[in-house]
Amino acid sequence: MKPIKGLLQLSNWLMRSAIVFFVFVAFIDTLKTFDFKSIQFYLALAFIIFGVLLFIGGFLGKTGLTVFSGLMLFFAAVFEIITLSSSGILAEVAIYSVIAASSLYFASAGR
């Protein structure tokens, strides 16, 4: 069966939108606390900033912003996976694994 190449752009935008939606829903409450002494605050800030930059990078002709944002989101998701995996395998670990995989896709493909 042949792939449906016409849906590639749509799927890229759906992944970008899903990442932005996830980081907003998951981290907006942490960001509202303004706890500058907490590592979770800075991690939430990084997720939100680089998630938005990944989305904005889709509108630009050059791929540099998409690659950099995808790489930073990948590292943040891996950090979150390592942090959460000490509690065992949870649903959050699976969610962050999907975010890490999608972010690595954008870092490698630059689309």
GICOR-V732513 format. One record per pair of residues at least 6 apart in sequence whose ideal C-beta (glycine too) atoms are under 6 Angstrom apart, sorted by the first residue. I is the first residue (numbers start at 1). GAP is how many residues later the second one is. If there is no record, write none. Layout:
I & GAP
I & GAP
This chain:
12 & 99
15 & 87
16 & 38
16 & 39
16 & 42
19 & 32
20 & 31
20 & 35
23 & 24
23 & 25
23 & 28
27 & 17
27 & 20
27 & 21
30 & 10
30 & 14
31 & 13
35 & 6
46 & 30
47 & 29
50 & 19
50 & 22
50 & 23
53 & 12
53 & 16
54 & 15
57 & 8
57 & 9
57 & 12
63 & 47
66 & 40
66 & 44
67 & 40
67 & 43
70 & 33
70 & 36
70 & 37
71 & 36
73 & 30
74 & 26
74 & 29
74 & 30
74 & 33
77 & 19
77 & 22
77 & 23
78 & 22
80 & 16
81 & 12
81 & 15
84 & 8
84 & 9
85 & 8
